[in-house]
Amino acid sequence: SAASEAKAMADRALGALARIRDEREHRKAELECQLLRGAALTLLEGGGAAETTEAYERVAQLHRHDDDADMHFQMQWGEWVVTFNTQPHSRALRVAESLLQYAQQYDSEACLGAAQYAIGQTRLFMGDVARAERWLRSAVHTLNKRQLTAPSLQIWGLDQTDSARSMLAWAMGLQGRELEAI
């Protein structure tokens, strides 16, 4: 599968890091590899798996020495994924709301859409379907704007916009609006 291939590539890249002599470049490359590895492991083993958690914990360690705003958002995204899959959803909601605050400061449509998605998905799993729908509609709207100017980002192996639409359809279906959702 694509996720297995991504994990294998990240593992190979991690093995080749010794060739990078510059400390900052080495740290940044490892951070990117661990983020890819964490995303692939989320798909393969789940967000709560020990290996997934280890990858994102390593990201957090590396991030303490990095000032790259995009990497900071991705690290927070990883924290939300792990929290969503291993902690009470009320805690995952707090992490998602923190993602939203960061995205608003960072002024990135892609990050804003991802944060809106995280809040919507978390609210959906908490049973707050009406609020989930509002957040997921916002995510679809935001991500549709971004789609014209930025490369595709992935959530659970799907384009972010498609993932948001799928969750939105689910929320609408749970409210008895299946036909409207299609």
Residue, then its C-alpha position, 0 to 999 in steps of 0.5 A: s500500500a502507499a502507506s507501507e511504501a511511505k513508511a519504508m521510505a521514511d525509514r530508509a531516509l532516517g537511516a541515511l541521515a548520518r550523511i547530513r553534517d550540518e546540525r540544523e539541516h540534519r534536525k530538519a530532515e529528521l523532523e520531516c522523516q518522523l512526520l512522514r513516518g508518524a502519518a504512515l504509521t497512523l494509517l497502518e497501525g492507528g494513532g494510538a499505536a506505540e510506534t506511532t506515538e514514538a514517532y510523534e514524541r521524537v517530532a516533539q523532541l526535535h521541534r523544541h530546537d526548530d522555529d519553522a512555523d509549518m513544522h510547528f503546525q505539523m507537530q501539533w497536528g501529530e499531537w491531535v492525531v495521537t490525542f484523538n486516538t488515545q485520550p478522551h475526545s474532550r482532551a482532543l478537542r482542546v488540542a484541536e482548538s489550540l491548532l485553530q489558534y495557531a493556524q489563525q496566527y500563522d495565517s495559512e488557509a491550509c493550516l486553518g482548514a486542517a484545524q477546522y477539520a480536527i475540531g469538526q471530526t472531534r465534535l462528531f465523535m463526541g456526538d455533537v453533530a450539529r457543531a461538527e457539521r458547522w466546523l466541517r462545512s467551514a473546513v470544506h470552504t477553507l480547503n476549497k479556497r486553498q486547493l487552487t494555490a497549494p499542493s494537496l495535503q493528506i488526512w487518513g490517506l485522502d486529500q484533506t478536502d475529500s476527508a472533510r467532505s466525507m466527515l461532513a456527509w457522515a454528520m449530515g447522514l447522522q442527522g437524517r439528511e443522507l440525500e442532502a449529503i450526497 
